[in-house]
């Protein structure tokens, strides 16, 4: 009787003539799809967390600094604080907004609500409060008119940020520099809105020595710019209910 071949002996050692089990050729594909799905879920969760955190930070009300006045000054909608130093119902200068994007900030036909927060700006010149004009950011001369995402409604100093996204297109927060660029007025350490003299800045009651253009416009951010002398110190303002 002839000797079994090597292949037959291997089959016998495996317990029969059945061929060895074959590995599913799609197994690696299934594993790859599973890993991709897990990565996609984690990425979506991470982005959702980042977006929620960004919205919370944008809407967080800052705590006034230690130098702010103890008793807050109550702000009221439609009021005017300070003396007028600019003329015209619509104060944006030719160098400012005329409907075209300014620093990436658009001018729309409506007020957007994805980001809807309010800051306050107070300007003092040689110890006297000057009025932040109403209707900064309004461009009425275009067809139908438009409204910048950063604007004022009255002379109270309240700055409205009503944008279709939580950040401008180029990233970062909305800033005081954008507001002044839309207004078309200078914002320098020796000139604010055409008022010349050394400038002392406060943010939420604390002295600010950085770039004035970079001051963020966050929820209930309180910004005080004092030009010249004497210094009046940073007032502490209370926003109107619901603002």
Buried (B, 14 or more C-beta within 10 A) or exposed (E): EEEEEEEEEEBEEEEEEEEEEEEEEEEEEEEEEEEEEEEEEEEEEEEEEEEEEBEEEBBEEBEBBEBBBEEBEEBBEEEBBBEEBBEEEBBBBEEBBBBEBBBBBBBEEEEBEEBBBBBBBBBBBBEEBBBBBBBBBBBEEEEEEBBBBBBBBBBBBBBBBBBEEBBBEEEEBBBBBBBBBBBBBBBEBEBBBEBBBEBBBBBBBBEBEEEBBEBBBBBBBBBBBBBBEEEBBBBBBBBBEEB
